[in-house]
């Protein structure tokens, strides 16, 4: 996460995008979310989850967009299912 946070800080600082990028993750690195808010009440999330599929490491990727609460919950439920966790 430190490298990603540094990259995002540099991107947002140098590029000065109209909509800055943000990130979230979890200790241990199983999940990573790149996110931005096109408007105060909407969000776009690119969610990446590290998993094992057929005994091999894989990264599952899915995008979510819409109202903040709904898209965030949908992304979280999807990630939990990918990791074999109960919602």
Secondary structure, 3 states (H helix, E strand, C coil): CHHHHHHHHHHHHHHCCCCCCEEEECCCCCEEEEEECCCCCEEEEEEEEEEEECCEEEEEEEEEEEEHHHHHHHHHHHHHHHCCCCC
